[in-house]
Amino acid sequence: MAFSEFEQKRYEKIVGSYIETRRPEPRIRDKLDISYRISGQSIEVFEVRPNWRDSSIIHEHPIAKATYVRTKNNWKIYWMRADLKWHGYEPDSTVKTLEQFIGVIDTDEFGCFWG
């Protein structure tokens, strides 16, 4: 089940304001940018950059994902490993709020999200 309209707008505001703080300078955003998408019960943060040979081809590189588990009222945090699969983030695999998720990826204690 997808988020309600109210939840969707609230989450867009929270994640959107965080993404704005992490985005590079406007002059290089056509070469490197950061964005997010909300799909179903998940919010995914990803890097956007053009192909090095053909700038008309745009690639998205996943950074982090949070999935809301309504039955447990928490968010599960995932990161993309080299095997291109989402793995639960340790030590904070779940958080109670989206703001806590933002805090975890912003702190990036182990370099799993931002390197």
N, C-alpha and C positions, 0 to 999 in steps of 0.2 A: 504494500500500500504506500503510495506516494505521500509526501508532506501535504498538509492543508495549505490553502492559499496564504493564510496568516503566517504559518511556520516558514513557508517558502520565502516570503518577503523578509521576515526577521533574519533568517539564515543568510540571505543574499546581502543584507545590510552588514551583518557581522563579518562574513568572509570577505565581502567586497572591500570593506574599509581596511582589513588586514592586508589584502593583496595590494592595495594602493600604496601601503608603506613599504612593500617588498619590491615593487616594480622598478626597473632601471629608469634612467633618465629618458625623457620623451624622445630625444634625438636618436636613440639606438633601439627603440622599441620595435622597429621593423626588422631588426636583426636578432633581438632577444627580448622576450616578454614573459610575464607570468600571468596565468589566468586560472579560472576554476569553472566547474560545472556541477550542477545539482541534477542527479538522476536517480529516480526512485527514492530510496532511503539513504543514499550516499552523496557525499560531497567530495569531489576530487580536485586537488590542486596540481597544476602541471605547468611545465615550461614550454613556451612556444618559440620555435625558431625555424627559419627557412633552410631548405636543403642547401648544402654548400656548393653543389654544382648547378642547381636550378632553383633560383629563389622563388619561383612560382609554386613550388612544392613546399608545403608547410608541415613540419613535424611537431608532435606533442610528446613531451617526455614526462611521465608521471613523477610526482614528488611525494604526495601523501594522499591518503584517503581516510575518511571517517564515515562509518556506517551506523545509523541510528537503530538500536534494537529496542523497539517499542515495549516489548514484554518485560524487559529488564530496566527500561528507562535510563539507558546509558549509550555512549558512543564507543564503538570499537575503532581503534587506530591501526592503520596499515601503512606499510612502506614497500616500495618496489625494489626487490633484490635483483642481482645480476641475472638470475634465471627468468626474469621478466614475469614473475608471479608476485601477487600481493601476499605479504607475510605480516602477521600480527607484530606490532611494535612492543618490544620489551625495554624497560620494565613497566611502562604505562600502557598496557594493552587496552584498557578501558578508562573512560572519564565520564563524569556526570553531565558536563555541559559542553556546548560547542566552543565557548570561550576557553575552557581548559584544553581542548584539542588545539586551538590556535596557540595557546601558551606552550604546549609540548612541541609543536613543530617549529615555533619561533626560537625556543631555547635550543633545540636540536642537540641535546647532550652528547649523543654518540655519532653525530655526523651522518645520520641515515637519510635525512631529508635534503639538506642544503649542501652537504659534502664537507 
